[in-house]
Amino acid sequence: MPRIVHFEINCDDPERASKFYRDVFGWKIDKWPGPMDYWLADTGPKEQPGINGGLMRRDKPGAGTWNTVAVESLDDYLKKVTAGGGKQISPTESIPGVGLFAYCTDTEGNVFGLLQSDRNAK
């Protein structure tokens, strides 16, 4: 069964938001060295229940928190999303060292991501 494996918090000022989450919750937040402006949020020890996430610059008015669901086959789940009344709203992209990713909406317009992990990633 696919599970939520990552969250994204859209921010007007990711540095300010990073400071907030560090100060309030003690999260470890570092700027990702990848090809886009992105801040990784480590929310606690791996042995505790919970997930890690990221912060990114808000590029759409009203964008809030988005969850990412891990799937075995991105293509298969994109077909399931559209068959179920949802939509793919971004092109499928390859994220180096992570895998294949796309944003979608459900029937209510809520945004979520689908991630097919790169099996060769460390």
C-alpha positions, 0 to 999 in steps of 0.5 A: 500500500503506497504511503506518505513519505515526504511533506513540502511546506510552501513558503514566501521566505524559506529562510525565515520559515526554516528559522521558525521550524528550527526554533519551535520544533528543533528540526534540522533544516539545511539547504539542499545542494541540488538543482533547485532552491530547496531546504530539507527538513529532518524532523527527528530520529529514524527510529521514531514514527514520522516523516521528513520533508522540505521547504520550498519557495511558494510559486502559486498563491495560496499553496500550502503543505503538500504530501508525497506518496511513494509508489512502485510505478509512477506511470501506473499511478498517474493512470490511476489518478486520472482514472479516479478523477484527479489530474497530473499538474506538472510534467514528470521529472527526474530528480537526480539521486531521488527518482521520478516525480510528478505533482497531481491534484485529487478530485477536490483540487488538493495537491500531492506528489507521487515519487517512484524512488531511484532504486540505485540511489544511496 
